[in-house]
Structures are given as C-alpha cells and as structure tokens.
Amino acid sequence: MADLKARLRTDLAAAIKSRETTRMASLRMALAAITTEEVSGDAARELTDLEVERVLNREVKKRREAAEAFDGAGRTDQAQAERDEAAVLIGYLPKPLDDAELDKLVDQAVAEVTEQLGQAPGQRQMGQVMKAANARVAGRADGGRVAAAVRGRLQ
C-alpha cells in the first residue's frame, strides 16, 4: 500500500476518535476519490504516492472552485467549509514550488529539449518543453503557472 494512502487512513481513524468533523469529512472524501481512481479502468490497481498526490490536487482544486461558487452565491459559511476541507488536504501535499524554483526547473527542461533538438526550442516545441517541465514539477505547481513560465522562457 502507498505510504500516503496509509497515512490518510491512519489520520482518518484518529480524526474519528477525536471527533474532528472537518478533518474526518475531508479524509473520507479523499479516500473515496482514491478508491474510485483505483478501480477505474480495466483492472483494479494500487495507486503510487505520486498518483495519490494527483488525486489530492484534483480534490483541492474542486474545493477551491466550490468555495468560489458559494462566495458568488452569498453562501459564505459553505464557502468557508470548502476552504477548510481544502486546507486539510493541502497538508498532505508536497510544498508548492516558489517562482525561483519553478524557473530553475523550466530552465532545466529547456536545456534538455535543446540537447535533444540540437538547437534552442521555440514556440513550436512548447509541448516538448511542457512535457519535460511537468515531469520535473511533479504536481508541485499549477499547470497554468508552468505553462506561463515555459511560454515566457521560449519567447
């Protein structure tokens, strides 16, 4: 079993015992999403920690979008509940990259693609650079931030 998934289960048991409702709801939701991901497709499989992180990132994004929607509808109490759930899940994710770290990883990706092509990549090779950059970033930065950094570097 993946270490992160095991930690989520252990923390869920602790949250149930200590009656932490927000933490309990967040972890149950996350574990349900992980289980759904594991049984999707042709055959059931065990997710790696990296795949579990991707599921958690997706769930955090859903919570943020829901919070914005509730704010727009004037339901601030429900919006805050969504933000609280997202905060619980963020605690299980690796520390996000700051701009300097992201720029360094994008520079490495550009260097890798330059080496493969034998010349500096341009806008046409953005997909190749994005693939290399996303492999290095590994979910520690939003895709939009990565794309903006790559676009800025290729111009």
HUFEN-V376235 format. One record per residue. RES is the residue in one small letter. PHI is phi in whole degrees, -180 to 180 (999 if undefined). Layout:
res = [RES	RES]
phi = [PHI	PHI]
This chain:
res = [m	a	d	l	k	a	r	l	r	t	d	l	a	a	a	i	k	s	r	e	t	t	r	m	a	s	l	r	m	a	l	a	a	i	t	t	e	e	v	s	g	d	a	a	r	e	l	t	d	l	e	v	e	r	v	l	n	r	e	v	k	k	r	r	e	a	a	e	a	f	d	g	a	g	r	t	d	q	a	q	a	e	r	d	e	a	a	v	l	i	g	y	l	p	k	p	l	d	d	a	e	l	d	k	l	v	d	q	a	v	a	e	v	t	e	q	l	g	q	a	p	g	q	r	q	m	g	q	v	m	k	a	a	n	a	r	v	a	g	r	a	d	g	g	r	v	a	a	a	v	r	g	r	l	q]
phi = [999	-63	-62	-66	-64	-63	-65	-62	-64	-62	-68	-64	-60	-66	-67	-65	-64	-91	57	-89	-65	-65	-62	-62	-64	-63	-69	-62	-62	-65	-66	-65	-65	-65	-63	-60	-65	-66	-95	-76	94	-73	-137	-68	-150	-92	-78	-79	-60	-63	-68	-64	-62	-63	-63	-63	-60	-63	-67	-63	-61	-61	-65	-65	-64	-65	-62	-63	-64	-66	-61	-63	-91	80	-98	-65	-65	-69	-62	-66	-62	-65	-64	-64	-64	-62	-62	-61	-69	-61	-62	-98	-98	-64	-60	-63	-74	-85	-62	-65	-65	-63	-60	-63	-66	-66	-60	-64	-65	-63	-62	-63	-68	-60	-64	-66	-85	83	-154	-68	-72	-115	-60	-64	-96	-57	-60	-66	-66	-61	-61	-66	-67	-64	-64	-77	-70	50	79	-91	-148	-65	-57	-64	-66	-63	-61	-65	-66	-66	-59	-64	-74	-82	-86]
